[in-house]
Amino acid sequence: MSKNSVENILVPAAPIPGGPKLWLLRHGETEWSRSGQYTGLTDMPLTAVGEDQARSAQGALSGIDFDLVLTSPLQRAHLTATLAGFPEAAVEPNAVEWDYGDYEGVNSALVRAENPGYLIWNDGVPNGESLAQVAERADQIVQRARAVQREDGAPANVLLVAHGHFLRILAARWLGLPGGQGRHFVLGTAKVCTLGWDKMTPAVEQWGL
């Protein structure tokens, strides 16, 4: 038998799971998310469309046995969790959206019209949280999720229902990237993502379902 033939029949080693998977769900539409206004700590309700979006997220999450379900305390996330099928989600205070300071409620297009070079990832927000502070909150959730274990040794599943900018920053931190690299992960309302592993390397398994 040739060397090439032997190589072709070798059974590859089974992948080694790196640890728990962290599923992300952004809240459904609000009036301000629809209009493009920065929505940080203002406790906006979902629109009727947003409620329908939250219900539709059930399809992407059905069949997953979650060991821990977390939600931001803000009502747009908490109601999204409920409508997506997780009414008993545990409140995680660190999962609130970026505190936009003076830009809270301001349309992002207006900010850019006044300052064409403005980019939140580079310039931050006046009198609000710094990007580093948001990333620090995200790190705490990443650590919490990675600590979840199953008695049977199988990788655990954790679900977090939260907010657009925050989840994008968290995704970057899961990968070991600076929080500002969250700029590369566009995330629509009520979209589902999975952060997992390529063997032992943190990876994005799916994004924006």
N, C-alpha and C positions, 0 to 999 in steps of 0.2 A: 504493500500500500504506500502510495506517495505521501510525502510530507504534507502537501496541500490537502490530500484527502483526509488525513488525520485531523488537520486543523478544522476542516469543515464539519466533522462530527463531534468535536469537543462541545460539551454542554457548558455554557457560561455560568459563572457563579451567580447565585441569586442576589438581587439587589439588597443592600442593607438599608433598612429604613432609617432616616436621620432622626425621626422623632414625630411629635404630634403635627397634624396639619391645622392651619389656621384659616378658616373660611371667613370672608369679609362680605358684608351686605351694606351697601349705602342706603340711607333712608329714601323714601319716595319723594315725589315732587312737593314743593311748597310754593307759595306765591313768590317768594324771593328767589328761590332757585330757578324758577321759570323766567323771572325778569332779569336775572343776572346780578342781583344785589348780594353783597357779602353778608352771609348769615353765620355768625359765630355763636354767641351765647344767647341771642334772642330766641325765646322758646316758641318758634313758629309751628303751627299745626300743618298737617298734610292737606293738600287739596283733594278733591274727589278723585282726580287723576292719580295723585300720589297714593291714595288708598288702594286703587286698582292695581297700581304698579307693585305695591307691597304684597298684595295677594298673589300676583303673578310670579313672584320670586319663589313661591312654594315649589314650583316645578323644578328649579335648579337645585333645591335643597332636599327634595323628597328622597327617602331611602337612605339618608345619611344618619348614622347613629352618633349623635353629638353627646360628648361627655361633659361639656360645659358650654353654656350659651350666655354671652354677655351683651349688654346694650348700654349705650350712652344714656344718661338720665334725661336728656332733652326729649320732649314728647314726639318730635318727628321721627326719632330713632326708635323710641320705646313702642310707639304704635306700629311702626313698620315691623318690628320683631313680633308683635302680637298677631298682626294680619298675615305674616309669613308663616305662622304656625307655632310661635314660641312665646306664649303669653307669660310664662314664668321665667323669662330671661333675667339673669342677675344684673343689677345696675352696677356699672363700672365707671366711677367718677372721672377717671383719667381719659375716658373715651369721648369727652366733649370736643366740639369743633375748635379750631384755632380762634383765639380771642382777637378779633380784628381791630380792636381799639376804636380810633376815630373813623375808620372805614366801615364800621358796623352799619348795615342797612344802605350803604352807598353803592350805586351801580358801578360795577367794575369798568364799564365802558366810559363812564364819566371820569373816573380816575385816570384812565389812559388818555382821554381827550385833553385833560389838563396837564398831563405829564406823559408824553408819547413813549418815553423810554422806560416807563415804570413796569416792573415785573415783581410780583409779590415774592417770588422765590429768591430774588436778589436783594430787593429793597425793604422787605418786611412791611410792617404796618405801624403807623404812628400811635404811640400810647397803648399798644396791645402786646401780645406775646411775641417773643422772638421765635424764629424757626427752631433754634436750639431748645427752647423750652417745650415746644410742641413735640419735638423728637424725643425729648427726655420722657414725656408722658407715654409716647408710643413704645419706648423701650421697656417700660414697666409692664405694659400689656404683653409684649413679646415674651418677656421672661415668665409672666404668669401662664401664658399659653403653653410654652415649652416645658413647664413643670408638670403639666397634667399627664398622668400615667393610667393605663388600664391594668387591672389585675392579671389579665391573660397575656400581657406583654405586647399586644398588638398596638400599633400607633393610634393615639387618641385623635379625636376630632373636636375642635373648638370653633364656635361661631361668634363673631363680633359684628354687631349692628351699630353703625356709627355714621360718620360724615365724610364728605368728599375729600377735602384737603387733608384731614386727619388720616384717613385710610391710605391715601397716596404716600404720605410721609411714613406711615407704619410699614407699608410694603417695602419702601427703600431700606428701612432699618432692619426688617426681617432678612433682607439680602446682605446686610452688613455695609450698606452704602450710606453716605451722608443724607440727612433728611431732605435736603434740597433736590436730590435726584428723584423725588416723588413727582417732579414736573413732567417726567416721561410717562407717567401712568394715568392716562385719562380715564375717568370713571363717571359714568352716567348715573342718574337716580335709579335706585332699586336694582342695581346690577350686582352680580355675585362673582367673587373671585376666590381662588384657592392658593394659599401659600403653603408650599411643602418642601420637598427635598429631591435632589438628584443624588441618590445614594446619601452621602453625608453632607452634601452642599445645599444650603438654603436656596430655594428656587421658586419661581412663579409657575404653578402648574396650569392654571387657567385664569383668564382675566376678562371681566366684563360680560359675563353670560347674561 
